[in-house]
Amino acid sequence: MDFNPVWQLAMNLNPADGHVMGYATGWAQGNAIGSDDTALTMDYLSHWVWKEPADYIAIVRHHHGEVEAVKVFEFTNWGISLLERFQDMNPGRWVVTSGGPIQEEVAGDAKNLGDDPIFGVGGDLAFNWGYTDNGHRIVLTGGLLSAENVNDDNTHGLGNDFWCDPKNGGSNGNGFWAHEVSTIQDCPYPACNHVKVQGTDHGAGPHLKSGPVFGNYAIYVSKDAYHFPGPGSELDLEISSF
């Protein structure tokens, strides 16, 4: 019997498509966002995949569906869907993997790696990183992670908001401080008021400054695939492990 493990596309983040996937949008609701036709060029959430139990997760930086960089992690707790994981916000600050990535591959000509919130830092994945009125859906433990009682706006990842209720998932001011994809930086509030974000998908908060887009970020999950096709591979809604 052939064993052909597959990865399924759960989410895609395009930080410059005019739709802001901050902390409050999609992650804890699991409603479908976007369409299969534009799944790898616009913001996208598959409500079917989001509800499926997942043991492995791959975060892929890509350009028009071509892999540029990938990290694969094994979840510490198996059999839990992304929806359940992102709904677990109280107390949140959940480190969901252990031992770092089990696979990491980056194209030799990839740019802006040092500023990338996924590929510019090491460590494990943490979900729902909340502190005072700030929340970040995906961060890495090798980056700056603000203490729970500190309001320094100085954690940076995917699905960010500097004015929200991180324990119930709500945003304030109609997403005034929401931003989809950040960059790695040390810019603590109130001393620093120039927070660099990727692209234009952010709220009107005056400290949020639009910047270059390093790529789209696709999130794939699997029950049994632990290897992801490397740089140069073409992505799809479902992709074989090898």
C-alpha positions in Angstrom: 0.0 0.0 0.0 1.5 3.4 -1.0 1.9 6.0 1.6 1.4 9.4 0.1 0.9 12.0 2.9 -0.5 15.4 1.8 -0.6 19.0 3.0 -3.8 21.1 2.8 -3.8 24.8 2.5 -5.5 26.3 5.6 -4.7 30.0 5.1 -2.9 32.5 2.9 -1.9 36.0 4.0 -1.2 38.7 1.4 -0.3 41.8 3.3 -1.2 44.1 0.4 -4.5 43.0 -1.0 -6.7 45.5 0.8 -8.1 43.1 3.4 -6.6 43.2 6.9 -6.2 39.8 8.7 -5.4 41.2 12.1 -5.8 39.4 15.4 -9.6 39.6 15.3 -10.3 38.5 11.7 -10.9 34.8 10.9 -8.5 33.1 13.2 -10.9 32.2 16.0 -14.1 32.1 13.9 -13.1 29.8 11.1 -15.4 31.4 8.6 -14.3 31.1 4.9 -12.3 34.0 3.6 -11.5 34.5 -0.1 -12.0 31.9 -2.8 -10.2 28.8 -4.0 -9.4 30.6 -7.3 -7.4 33.3 -5.5 -6.2 31.2 -2.5 -2.5 31.8 -3.2 -2.7 35.4 -4.3 -5.2 37.0 -1.8 -6.1 36.5 1.9 -7.7 33.1 2.3 -9.1 30.8 5.0 -10.4 27.3 4.3 -13.2 26.8 6.8 -13.0 23.0 6.1 -9.3 22.7 6.7 -9.4 25.1 9.6 -11.6 22.5 11.5 -9.6 19.4 10.6 -7.3 17.9 13.3 -3.7 18.8 12.5 -0.4 17.3 13.8 2.0 19.2 11.6 2.1 22.8 10.3 4.1 24.4 7.5 4.5 28.1 7.1 5.6 29.0 3.6 6.7 32.3 2.2 6.0 32.3 -1.5 5.6 34.5 -4.6 2.7 33.8 -6.9 2.6 30.2 -5.5 6.3 29.4 -5.9 8.0 28.4 -2.6 10.8 30.7 -1.4 11.1 29.6 2.2 9.4 27.0 4.4 9.4 26.0 8.1 7.7 22.8 9.3 6.8 22.1 12.9 5.3 19.2 14.7 2.6 20.2 17.2 3.2 19.2 20.8 -0.5 18.3 21.2 -1.8 16.1 18.4 -5.4 15.9 17.0 -6.4 19.5 17.6 -7.6 21.7 14.8 -6.3 25.2 14.0 -9.8 26.6 15.0 -9.5 25.0 18.4 -6.0 26.2 18.9 -6.8 29.8 17.9 -9.9 29.8 20.1 -7.8 28.9 23.1 -7.1 32.6 24.0 -7.5 32.6 27.7 -4.9 32.6 29.0 -3.4 32.3 25.5 0.4 32.7 25.1 0.5 29.0 24.1 3.8 27.6 22.8 2.5 24.9 20.5 5.7 23.2 19.3 8.9 22.0 20.9 12.4 21.6 19.7 12.1 24.2 16.8 11.3 23.4 13.2 11.8 19.8 11.9 12.4 21.3 8.4 13.7 24.6 7.3 14.6 25.5 3.8 15.2 28.9 2.2 16.0 29.9 -1.4 19.6 31.1 -1.9 18.4 34.4 -3.4 15.7 35.1 -0.8 15.7 38.7 0.5 14.8 40.5 3.7 15.3 37.4 5.8 16.7 39.3 8.7 13.5 41.2 9.1 11.1 38.3 8.5 8.9 37.5 11.5 9.0 33.8 10.6 12.3 33.2 8.9 14.3 35.9 10.6 14.1 34.4 14.1 14.4 30.9 15.6 12.6 29.0 18.3 9.1 27.5 18.4 5.7 28.6 17.4 3.5 30.4 19.9 -0.2 31.1 19.3 -2.4 33.9 20.7 0.4 35.9 22.3 -1.5 38.4 24.4 -0.2 41.2 26.7 -2.4 44.0 28.1 -4.4 45.2 25.1 -2.2 43.6 22.4 -2.5 40.3 20.5 -0.5 38.3 17.9 -1.8 35.1 16.4 1.5 33.5 15.4 5.0 34.4 16.8 8.2 32.6 17.3 9.8 32.3 20.7 13.2 33.4 19.4 11.8 36.9 18.8 10.8 39.7 21.2 7.9 38.4 23.3 6.4 41.1 25.5 5.6 40.2 29.2 1.9 39.8 30.0 1.6 43.0 32.0 3.7 45.2 29.7 2.1 47.5 27.1 5.1 48.1 24.8 3.6 47.2 21.4 6.9 45.3 20.8 5.9 41.8 19.7 5.8 41.1 16.0 4.4 38.3 13.9 1.3 37.3 11.9 -2.2 38.5 12.7 -1.4 41.4 14.9 -3.3 44.1 16.8 -2.0 46.7 19.2 -5.5 47.6 20.5 -7.6 44.5 21.2 -8.9 42.1 23.8 -6.5 39.2 23.3 -8.4 36.9 25.6 -11.7 37.1 23.7 -10.4 38.0 20.2 -12.2 41.4 19.8 -10.5 44.4 18.2 -11.1 48.0 19.3 -11.6 51.1 17.1 -12.6 49.0 14.1 -9.1 47.6 13.8 -7.4 51.0 14.2 -4.1 49.3 15.3 -4.6 45.9 13.5 -1.9 44.8 11.0 -1.6 41.6 9.1 2.2 40.9 8.8 4.9 42.7 10.8 8.6 42.7 10.5 11.2 41.9 13.2 12.3 45.1 15.0 12.8 46.5 18.4 10.4 49.5 18.6 8.9 49.7 22.1 6.1 52.1 22.8 6.1 54.9 23.8 9.8 55.6 23.0 9.4 54.4 19.4 6.5 55.5 17.2 7.5 54.0 13.8 6.4 50.4 13.6 7.3 48.9 10.3 4.7 46.5 8.8 4.7 44.6 5.5 2.5 46.0 2.8 -0.5 48.2 3.3 -2.9 45.9 5.1 -3.1 47.7 8.5 -5.4 50.0 10.4 -5.1 53.8 10.6 -3.0 53.9 13.7 -0.4 56.6 13.0 2.6 54.5 14.3 2.0 51.8 11.7 4.2 52.4 8.7 3.7 50.6 5.4 6.7 48.8 4.0 7.9 46.3 1.5 6.1 43.0 1.1 8.5 40.0 1.5 6.0 37.6 0.1 2.7 35.9 0.8 2.6 33.6 3.8 0.7 30.3 3.3 -0.2 28.0 6.2 -0.5 24.3 5.5 -1.5 21.5 7.9 -1.4 17.7 7.8 -2.1 14.7 10.0 0.9 12.7 8.7 3.1 14.7 6.4 6.3 16.0 8.1 8.3 17.1 5.0 7.3 20.0 2.7 8.5 20.6 -0.9 11.3 23.0 -0.9 12.1 26.3 -2.7 11.1 26.5 -6.3 8.2 24.1 -5.8 4.7 25.1 -6.9 1.9 25.4 -4.4 -1.7 24.3 -4.7 -4.7 23.8 -2.4 -3.4 20.3 -1.7 0.2 19.3 -2.2 2.1 16.0 -1.8 4.7 15.7 0.9 7.4 14.8 -1.6 
